[in-house]
Amino acid sequence: PDVLMIPIGGQVYKNTMNVEEALEAVKLMSPKKVIPCHYNCGFLLSRKLNVANDEMFKNEVEKMGLECIIMKYGDEIFV
C-alpha cells in the first residue's frame, strides 16, 4: 500500500497491536508511508489509554527506509 495507518497501542490492553507487532506488519506490507494510530488516547480522561512510544516506533520504521508520520490531535492529512 501507499499509506498504512496501523494501531500501536496494545501494550496494556490487548485490544489491538502493540509496537512490536505493528513493526512486524509494516515489514510484511512495506508501505510508502506509515501513520501510527490508536495509542496514547487519554485526551478526554485523566489517564492515557493504549500507551505506546511513537518516537521509538518512528525510528524503527525509518530504519526500514520508510516514511513515518506522527500526527497530533487535530492534524489532518490528505491522501
N, C-alpha and C positions, 0 to 999 in steps of 0.2 A: 504493500500500500504506500501511497504518497505520505499520508498523515495517519499516525496511530495515537489515539487517546487511550491511555491504559491506567487502570487503578493501581495504586502502590501502597495503600493504607491498611493492609490486612494483618499487620503485626500483632495487635492486641485482640481485636475482634476478627475472627477468621471468616468474615463475610465477603472478602474479596482478596485479590492477590497482594502479597507483601512486596517489598522492593526486590528481593532476590528472585521471586517467582516472575515478577514483571520483567526483570532483566533477561531471564531465560526466554520469555515470549518475544521480547524485542530482538534477540539474537535469531530466533526462528523466522520472524517476519521481515526483518531488515527494512523497515520503512525509511523514507527520506527524512521525515520529521517525527519526533516523539513528544507528546504532551502528557505528563503525568496528571492523574485526576483522582478524586475520591480519597483525599488524605487531609489531615490537619483541619477537619471540619468542625471547629469549635466557635465560629464567629457568633453563633446565636446562643451558645451555652457558656457556662463558667469554666468548662474544661474542654480540651481538644479531643476529638474522636478520630479514630483511624490515623494515628500518629505515624509519620514517615519522614525520613530525611531526604527532601527533594534535591538538595545540593549534591549529596552523595550519589543519588540516582542519576542526576545530570552528568556528573563527572564520569560515571561508568558508561553511560550511553555515548558520551563524546569520545571515550577511549575506543569505541567501536567504529568511529568515523561518522557518526550520525549526529544530526542536529537535535537538541533537546530544548524545548521552550517551557520555561516555568511561568505559569500565568498566576496572577494575583487576583483576589476578589474584585470583580468589576471589569477586568480586562476583556477585550474582545479579540477574536481572530477570525479572519475570513479565508475560507478555502474554496 
